[in-house]
Amino acid sequence: MKSSKVSATGMALAITLTLLNLVCLVLLLIAPEFSLSLFGYFIHGLDLSKVAIIPKLNISTLVGIAVTFIGGYLLGLIFERVHMRFKKQ
């Protein structure tokens, strides 16, 4: 049986995005108005208070965290492959 190698880039991005997701969740739970104002700075011209829904801790929250981790890992793999292709040139 062949052992699979975990991509350091994929894992680093997965962990980073998951931590960012958790920080966002915690901020929205403890200080929703501040959070929406803060995150609004990243999205110029959009009033997030008009579209935001304050999250509740449920299965959707856990699925969102898992999707962030898996998606981050896959994006990290893609990034690593593209990086290595350019590095060889």
Residue pairs with C-beta under 8 A, 6 or more apart in sequence:
7 73
7 76
7 77
7 80
9 76
9 77
9 79
9 80
9 83
10 72
10 73
10 74
10 75
10 76
10 77
10 80
11 73
11 76
12 76
13 72
13 73
13 75
13 76
13 79
14 68
14 69
14 70
14 71
14 72
14 73
14 76
15 69
15 72
16 72
17 68
17 69
17 71
17 72
18 65
18 68
18 69
18 72
21 64
21 65
21 68
22 65
24 35
24 39
25 55
25 61
25 65
27 34
27 35
27 38
28 35
28 36
28 52
28 54
28 55
29 54
29 55
29 57
32 52
32 54
33 49
36 48
36 49
36 52
39 48
40 46
40 47
40 48
40 49
55 61
